[in-house]
Amino acid sequence: MASTFEVQNISFSYEAIPAIRGLTLHIEEGDRIALLGANGSGKSTLLRILDALYFPSSGTVTFKGDALTEKQLQHDEFFLNFRRRVALVFQNPDIQLFNPTVFDEVAYAPLQLQWSKEDVIRRVQETLRVMSISHLKDRSPYRLSVGEKKRVALASVLVLDPEVLLLDEPTATLDPKSQSQVVDLIQQWKGTAKTVITATHQLEIVEDIADRVLVLEAGAVIAEGTPSEILSNTGLLLRANLIHAHRHFHDGIMHSHPHFHGHSPHDHEH
């Protein structure tokens, strides 16, 4: 059986500024992967390449054995099949939301795929319930809080029950309760066939959302391992600018110790 994604030696630049450099990646069905890296490390660009929104200038990307190229995406059958199976949730939900009501937002993708009216209504209602946003169905997405917008954006792709979820900083800017809800949702997919790739710089959620961690720096993978292996490697986290060292004097001697951004890895509500 073909891997979900095979990424071979890809590179990508924004107007001659490299964003991805010679990156190779192997992703199997059911993988839960966290992409760690500071801003500008290439996390968001890699997600867009996996979602076939960007195409590498060199190297190859395949999905289930099929090449992801601009030419391939021009075939309607492949395009609709790929968009049904792979979904990206952007860091900024305002990019993703454009319909007059929350119900319309969640119904948009199924309607584009020409589902029956009955199936659309049933799936939308079910997804709104799962995401705890049924009470928002008649509201305008533009008038929601950031946390509510993120949940609507998630619902708008979860309604299709995609095989692959690409999440770009899904918990950034959320209050603790909303962050916990998103983390709990990702945890529910553990052990299923759903592949979840999450770009984040929030170390406190990594152990809950991933079984495998890739650390990116300047568009390249500089380390790979389990959450415990990566999170215990202070030198690596300092190098990748995911933590910073505090310096202080004690008995006339300069001391330095690492400081994690955010909370501890286990500090979230259940």
N, C-alpha and C positions, 0 to 999 in steps of 0.2 A: 504494500500500500504506500502511495506517495506521501511524503511529509506534507504538513500543512503549508509551511513556507520553507523554501531554500533560497538563501541570499548568498550570492557568490561574488566577493570582491567588488562591491559596488562603491561608487563615488558620486557625489552630487555637490553642486556649487550654486550659490546665489550670486549672480553677476561676478563671477571669477573668485568669489570668496568661498573656500571649501567649507561644507557643512558635514559631509560624510566622506570618509577617506578609507578606501580599501576594506570595507566592512563585510565580514562573512558571518552568517547566522543560520542555524538549523532549528526549526520549530516543529514539534510534533503535535498531533491532536491531543487536546486536554492539558497542554502545558500551561502553567501559570507563571508568567515571567514578569519581573519588575525591571524596568530600565531606570537606572540611577545615574544622575549626573547633574552638574550645575547648569544654570542657564547658558545656552549656547553650546552645549555638549553634543547636540544632534538628536536628542530624544524625540522631539516633535517631528523633525524632518524624517526620521526613520519610520515613525508611525504613518506619516502621509505617503511614504513610498510603499509600505505594506498595504495601504488602502488604495493604491493605484491612483492617487491624486497627483503625485510627482513620479517621475521616471528617472532612474539613474543615468548619468552621462556615460558611465562605463560599468561593466559587470552585469549580472543577471539576477532577476527575481522570479521565482515560480510559486504558484499556488496550486496545491494538489497536482503537481506535475505539469501544469499549464503555465507558459510564459506570461508574465504580466508586462505587456507592452502597450504602447498607444494604439498600435494596429489591432491587437487582440481586443482591446476595450471598445473598438469601433463596431464589433459584431454584437448586434442587439441581444442575441441569446446568451452569449458569454457575459456581456455587461450586466444584464438583469440577474443572471445566476450569481455572479460575483457580488453584486450589491446586496443581494438577499442573504448571502452567507457571511459576508465580512462587513463590520460596521465600526466606524470611528466616532467617538464622542470627544469633541474639541474641548480644550481647556476653557475657552470663553464661550459660554452657552449662547450668547447673543449672535454668534456666527451661525448657529444651527437653527435658531427659532425665527420663523417668519410668517406663521399663520395667525389668523385673527383670534382663535381660542386654543386652549390646551387640547381639547378633544380633537380639533382639526389638525393640530400639530402631530399628535400621535397617530392619527388616521392617514396622514399624508403618504407615507411610504407604502403601506398596504394598498392604497388606492392607485398609486403609480404602477404597482405590480398587478393591478386589475383583479384583486380579490373580490369575491362577491360581497354585496352590501351587508349581508347577515354575518359573514366571517369577519369583516372589518369591525362592525359594532361589537361583536363578541370579544374579539382580541383586544380592542382598545379598552373596553371596560375592564377586562381581566388585568391588563397591564397597568392601568391607572390604579387599580386596587392593590396590586403587588407593590407599586412604588408609593403607596399611601398619598396619592394626589387626586383621588376621585372628586374630592370637594372643590378642586380647582378647575374642573373640566370646562366650565363656561367662562373662565377668566382669560384675559389677554395675557400671553406670556410676557409681554413687555412690562406688565405691572406687578410682576412677582419678585420676591426676594432672590438673591443670588443662589441660595440653597434650593429654593423651589425651581428656579430655572434649570439648575443642574439636573434635578430629578426629572424634569420634563424632557430635557435633552436625552437623558438616559432612556426614558420611556419611549421616545420617538425611534430609537433603534432596537430596544429590547422587544418591541411589539412584533418584530419580524422573527424573533428567536434565532438570531444569527449564530453560526458555528464559531465565529471568531469575533471577539470584542477587543478593540483597540481603545484604550482609555488614556487621555492626555491630562495629567494632573487632576483626576476626578474629585479629590478631596481638598484641593487648594481653595482658600478663601471661605471655606465652609465653617459654620459653627460646630462645636463638638458633637452635638446630637446628630446633625446632618452628616457629618463626617463618619460617625459610627454606623449610620444607616447604609452608607455606600460601602464601607468596609464589610459589613455583615452580608450585603448582597453579593459581593465578590467571593466571600467565604462559602456561600451556599453553592457555588459552582465547583468547589473543590471535589475531585473525584468523578466529575462528569466529563463528557466528551467536549465540552465547551473550552476553547482556547482563549485565555485572557492575558493580554499584554498591556501592562500599566506603566506609563512614564510618570515618575514622581521624583521629588527631592525630599519627601517627608519620610525620614527613616523610621519614624515611630509606627508606620502602618505596614512596613515591608514584610515582617514575619507573618502577618495575617493574610496578605494578598498574594504571596508568591512562594513557589517552591524553588525557584531558580532566579538568580539576580545577575544582570549584566551591568557593569559600570562603564559609562561612556565618558570620554574626554576628547575634545576637539574632533568629534566625528568618528572616533575609533573605539572599539571595545578594549579596555585596558585590564579588565578582570572579569571573571565569571565564577560563580559558586553558589552555595546554598545561602539563605539569608543569614544564618548564624556565622558562617565563614566570612561573609563580606562585612557584616556589622561589627565583628570582633577585630577586624583589620584596621586599626586606628591610622596607621601610616597611609593606607590606601584611601581612606575617607578624607584625610587631610589633603592628600595630593589631588583628589577629585573635587576639592572645595565643598564637600558635603558636611563637614564639621570644621570648626576653627579652634585654634589653641588659645587659651587664656594664659597670660603670663602674670606672675605676681612675685613679690619679694617675700621671703620668709627667712628670718635669721640672717639677713644680709645676702642671701643667695637667691638668684632668679630661678623660679620654677615655672614649668609649663605643663598644662594638662588639657586634654581635648574637651570640647564643649559641643554637645549635639544640638542642632537646630530643632526646635519643637519640643515634644514631650518624649518620654522614654518609650521604647518599643512596645510596652504593654499598657501604656497609659491611655486607654480609651474606654468609653462606656459600652456596656453590653445590654 
